[in-house]
């Protein structure tokens, strides 16, 4: 049951998305495009969560 709640792999992925490529992973146009789209979606999600928290506090 513990392995279902391990978030280390998720945080490693986020680190890989927001970090410059160090050459250990293959690069291609498709992979770069996917990572840019993921960056935008993660940042937009975090922005929306912050707005929702602020709206809940001010209510």
N, C-alpha and C positions, 0 to 999 in steps of 0.2 A: 504494500500500500504506500510505503514511503516514496518509492520511485515515481509515483504519479504526481507527487507534489515537488519534485526537484525542478528548480527553475534555473539552474546553472547553464544549461544549454540555451535557454531563451536569452539570458543576459549575454552569453558569448556571441549569439547571433546579432543582438543589438550593437554590441561592441564592434563586430565586424562590419555592420552596415554603416556606422558613423565614423569609422576609422579609415584612413587612407590604406590602399592596398599595399601589403608588404611583400608581395610576390609569392606567398605560400599557397594562394588559391588561384585557380585559372581565371583569366579575365577575357571577356568578350563583350561585344556591344550589348547583347541581350542581358547579360549578367549585370553590367553597369546600369542599364536602364531599369532593371528590376530593383536594384538597390536604391536608385534615386526615387523611384515610386514608393518604395517602402519607407524611405526617410520622410518623404512628404506626408504619407499617411500616418506614421507614428507621431510626427510633430503636430499634425492636425488633431489627432485623437487626444494627445496630451493637452493641447490648447482647449479643446471642448470640455475635457474633464475639469480643468481649472475653472472655466467659466461656469460650469454646473455647480461646482463647490462654492464659488463666490455667490452665485444666485441663491443657493440654499442657505448660506450664512446670512445674507442680507434680507431674507424673507421674514 
